């Protein structure tokens, strides 16, 4: 087990009591039976890691920051990195929390940024923030004494320590693990229970009968970029009562051929909306391209716009599910 800490843990009741007395005399607050300076062992993908309570967390993209803010951890967040493609943070349910921390960069996550921020904890996804090619990986950060946490949704092909969970279960897992790292397990349980209840309510109202065939269009004209089975839109589509036409693609986000899209005859198109290209431009392309203009979804003008932060791993996945489910329920069968 790799550990970014080297401190020894108290092993006797006397040692624990002595530490508690010392902390109390300094004005520190001890909550529960475990001191805030203690470590917690939590999985980072398939790897067991010892974590100290972070004090200067850096979050990459909205999903990472939203997870921390939803757990009430704003005081532990130093700042966030938000590439331009992300919708404005002012549109977030946690806009007030974003305003309390630093905006660090609109560039991709990099090692220099983390070091300059004196961060002790980084939250991002594998190949979505962390990257071998760009020289910022959990292993490299471990060597620098900086703790890190990866979205479980991105772990299914993480080298040496893969972990596979369905996208929404991965979201719940992240919240529970972050709760343990930051010693807010009760808060995490409440948040997860609330999200699960909302998801269950959607499932119970899903249309009966044959699911509508749904194509998620992220981007691309020569080849479309779409959602495979390992990202949240796959669960959003399924739980709402549809069927992702590329649910058989064992991948996260991937390029496919337009021929495959045409063959699968989508009845609904979900447009993933983010900053570099407006959703309407993507819809106009699908309507004007001879290849896609005759698709059932295009002919019937069945387009649903999914916000970027509802499509990447984060609490807003459930907002996206509720919105798309309402749209599907309103379609004629």
C-alpha positions in Angstrom: 0.0 0.0 0.0 1.5 3.3 -1.0 1.2 6.1 1.6 1.9 9.8 1.2 2.3 10.1 4.9 5.1 8.9 7.2 3.6 9.8 10.7 2.9 7.0 13.2 -0.6 6.4 14.5 -1.3 6.2 18.3 -1.7 2.5 19.1 -2.8 2.6 22.7 -5.6 4.1 24.7 -3.0 6.1 26.7 -1.5 7.5 23.6 -4.9 8.5 22.3 -5.8 10.2 25.5 -2.5 12.0 25.7 -3.0 13.4 22.2 -6.6 14.5 23.0 -5.4 16.3 26.1 -2.6 18.1 24.2 -5.0 19.1 21.4 -7.6 20.3 23.9 -5.0 22.5 25.7 -4.1 24.1 22.3 -7.7 24.9 21.6 -8.2 22.2 18.9 -11.5 20.5 18.6 -11.5 16.7 18.6 -14.6 15.2 17.0 -15.5 11.6 17.6 -12.9 9.0 18.5 -10.4 9.8 15.7 -8.3 13.0 15.6 -8.3 15.2 12.5 -4.5 14.6 12.1 -5.1 10.8 11.8 -5.0 9.0 8.5 -7.8 7.1 6.7 -7.2 4.2 4.3 -9.3 4.7 1.2 -9.3 3.1 -2.3 -7.9 5.2 -5.2 -9.2 3.1 -8.0 -7.9 -0.4 -7.1 -5.1 0.9 -4.9 -5.2 1.3 -1.1 -4.0 4.7 0.0 -3.5 6.4 3.4 -4.9 9.9 3.4 -4.4 12.8 5.8 -7.3 15.3 6.0 -6.6 17.7 3.0 -6.5 21.4 3.7 -5.7 22.9 0.2 -7.5 20.8 -2.3 -7.4 21.6 -6.0 -10.3 20.4 -8.1 -10.1 19.9 -11.9 -13.4 20.6 -13.8 -16.9 21.0 -12.4 -17.5 17.4 -11.4 -14.6 17.3 -9.0 -15.5 20.6 -7.4 -19.2 19.8 -7.2 -18.4 16.6 -5.3 -16.4 18.5 -2.7 -18.9 21.3 -2.4 -21.9 18.9 -2.1 -20.2 17.4 1.0 -19.8 20.9 2.6 -16.0 20.9 2.1 -15.5 24.5 0.8 -13.1 25.4 3.7 -10.8 22.5 2.6 -10.8 23.7 -1.1 -8.0 26.1 -2.1 -9.1 26.4 -5.7 -10.2 25.0 -9.0 -9.0 24.6 -12.6 -11.7 25.0 -15.2 -10.9 24.6 -18.9 -12.8 27.0 -21.2 -15.1 24.2 -22.5 -16.8 24.0 -19.1 -20.0 26.1 -18.7 -19.6 29.1 -16.4 -19.4 28.2 -12.7 -22.1 30.9 -12.1 -24.6 28.4 -13.5 -23.7 25.8 -10.9 -26.0 25.0 -7.9 -22.8 25.7 -5.9 -22.0 29.0 -7.5 -21.7 30.6 -4.0 -19.1 28.1 -3.0 -17.0 28.6 -6.2 -17.0 32.3 -5.3 -15.3 31.5 -2.0 -12.3 29.7 -3.5 -9.6 30.6 -6.0 -10.0 30.2 -9.8 -6.5 28.9 -10.6 -6.5 28.4 -14.3 -8.5 27.8 -17.5 -5.7 25.5 -18.8 -5.4 21.7 -18.5 -4.3 20.4 -15.1 -0.5 20.4 -14.8 2.1 19.7 -12.1 3.5 23.2 -12.0 0.0 24.6 -11.2 -0.4 22.1 -8.3 3.0 22.9 -6.8 2.6 26.7 -7.1 -0.8 26.4 -5.4 0.9 24.5 -2.5 -1.9 22.0 -2.8 -2.0 18.9 -0.6 -4.8 17.1 -2.5 -5.9 17.0 -6.2 -9.2 15.6 -7.5 -9.5 14.7 -11.2 -10.2 11.8 -13.5 -7.7 9.4 -15.2 -7.0 10.7 -18.7 -9.2 13.6 -17.7 -6.9 15.8 -15.7 -4.3 13.2 -14.8 -2.2 12.2 -17.8 1.0 10.3 -18.4 1.6 12.4 -21.5 1.4 15.7 -19.6 3.4 14.4 -16.7 0.8 14.7 -13.9 -0.2 11.3 -12.5 -1.1 10.2 -9.0 2.2 8.4 -8.8 4.2 11.5 -9.7 2.2 13.5 -7.1 2.8 10.9 -4.5 6.5 11.5 -5.0 6.0 15.2 -4.4 4.0 14.5 -1.2 0.7 15.7 -2.8 -2.3 13.4 -2.2 -4.6 12.7 -5.1 -8.0 11.1 -5.8 -9.4 9.8 -9.0 -13.0 9.6 -10.1 -14.0 5.9 -9.9 -15.9 6.3 -13.2 -12.5 6.8 -14.9 -10.8 3.8 -13.2 -11.8 0.9 -15.4 -8.6 1.1 -17.5 -6.3 2.8 -15.0 -2.9 1.1 -15.4 -2.0 -1.5 -12.7 -4.9 -0.6 -10.4 -8.2 -0.7 -12.5 -11.6 -0.7 -10.9 -14.9 -1.2 -12.7 -18.2 0.2 -11.4 -21.3 1.4 -13.3 -21.2 5.2 -13.7 -23.8 6.2 -11.1 -22.4 3.6 -8.6 -19.0 5.2 -9.2 -20.5 8.6 -8.3 -21.9 7.3 -5.0 -18.6 5.5 -4.3 -16.6 8.8 -4.8 -18.8 10.7 -2.4 -18.5 8.0 0.2 -14.7 7.8 -0.2 -14.3 11.5 -0.1 -16.4 11.5 3.0 -14.0 9.1 4.6 -10.9 11.1 3.5 -12.3 14.4 4.9 -14.0 12.7 8.0 -17.5 13.7 6.9 -18.9 10.2 6.5 -22.3 11.0 7.9 -22.7 14.0 5.5 -21.6 11.7 2.6 -24.2 9.1 3.5 -26.9 11.7 3.6 -25.9 13.1 0.1 -25.7 9.6 -1.4 -29.1 8.5 0.1 -30.7 11.7 -1.3 -29.3 11.0 -4.8 -30.3 7.4 -4.7 -33.8 8.3 -3.8 -34.1 10.8 -6.7 -32.8 8.2 -9.1 -35.2 5.6 -7.8 -38.1 8.0 -8.3 -37.1 8.5 -11.9 -36.8 4.7 -12.6 -40.3 4.2 -11.2 -41.8 6.7 -13.7 -39.8 5.5 -16.7 -41.9 4.7 -19.8 -42.9 1.1 -20.2 -42.3 -0.9 -23.4 -39.4 -1.0 -25.8 -36.9 1.7 -24.9 -36.3 4.5 -27.4 -32.9 4.3 -29.1 -30.8 7.2 -28.1 -27.6 8.6 -29.6 -25.4 11.0 -27.5 -23.6 13.5 -29.8 -20.7 15.1 -28.2 -18.8 16.5 -31.2 -17.1 15.7 -34.5 -18.1 16.0 -38.1 -15.8 13.4 -39.8 -16.4 11.0 -37.0 -18.8 11.5 -34.1 -17.6 11.5 -30.5 -20.0 9.7 -28.3 -20.7 8.0 -24.9 -19.9 4.4 -24.3 -21.0 2.3 -21.4 -18.5 3.7 -18.9 -19.7 7.3 -18.6 -22.7 8.8 -16.8 -24.9 9.5 -19.9 -25.2 5.7 -20.4 -26.9 5.4 -17.0 -28.9 8.6 -17.6 -30.3 7.3 -20.8 -31.1 3.8 -19.3 -32.6 5.0 -16.0 -34.8 7.5 -17.9 -36.2 4.7 -20.0 -34.1 4.8 -23.2 -31.3 2.8 -24.6 -27.9 4.1 -25.5 -27.2 2.9 -29.1 -23.5 2.5 -28.1 -24.1 0.8 -24.7 -22.2 -2.1 -26.1 -19.1 0.0 -26.4 -16.8 -0.8 -23.5 -15.3 2.7 -23.3 -15.8 6.1 -21.8 -15.9 8.7 -24.5 -15.0 7.4 -28.0 -15.1 8.0 -31.7 -17.3 5.9 -33.8 -18.3 5.8 -37.5 -21.3 7.6 -38.9 -22.2 4.4 -40.6 -22.7 2.8 -37.2 -24.9 5.6 -36.1 -27.1 5.3 -39.2 -27.4 1.5 -38.8 -28.6 1.9 -35.3 -31.4 4.4 -36.2 -31.5 6.6 -33.1 -34.9 7.9 -32.3 -33.6 10.6 -29.9 -30.3 12.6 -30.0 -28.8 13.9 -26.8 -26.5 16.9 -27.5 -23.8 17.4 -24.9 -23.5 21.1 -24.5 -20.3 22.9 -23.6 -18.4 26.0 -24.3 -16.4 25.5 -27.5 -19.4 24.9 -29.8 -23.0 25.8 -29.1 -25.6 23.0 -29.0 -27.6 24.6 -31.8 -24.6 24.4 -34.2 -24.4 20.6 -33.5 -28.2 20.3 -34.2 -27.9 22.3 -37.4 -25.0 20.0 -38.6 -27.1 16.9 -38.0 -30.0 18.4 -39.9 -27.9 19.5 -42.8 -25.6 16.5 -43.3 -26.9 14.1 -45.9 -25.7 11.2 -43.7 -27.7 12.1 -40.6 -30.6 14.2 -42.0 -32.8 11.1 -42.5 -32.2 9.6 -39.0 -35.5 9.1 -37.2 -34.5 11.5 -34.4 -33.5 14.2 -36.8 -36.6 13.8 -39.0 -38.8 14.1 -35.9 -36.8 16.9 -34.4 -36.1 14.9 -31.2 -33.1 16.6 -29.6 -32.4 17.0 -25.9 -29.6 19.3 -24.7 -27.6 17.9 -21.8 -25.3 20.3 -19.9 -21.6 19.3 -19.8 -21.6 19.1 -16.0 -24.6 16.8 -16.1 -22.7 14.5 -18.4 -19.4 14.2 -16.5 -19.2 12.4 -13.2 -20.6 14.6 -10.4 -23.8 15.2 -8.4 -25.4 17.1 -11.3 -25.7 13.7 -13.1 -29.0 13.3 -11.3 -30.2 16.7 -12.4 -29.4 15.6 -16.0 -31.3 12.3 -15.4 -34.4 14.1 -14.1 -34.4 16.5 -17.0 -34.0 13.9 -19.7 -36.5 11.6 -18.1 -39.1 14.3 -18.1 -38.3 14.9 -21.8 -38.7 11.1 -22.6 -42.0 10.9 -20.7 -43.4 13.7 -22.9 -42.6 11.9 -26.2 -45.4 10.1 -28.0 -45.0 6.3 -28.2 
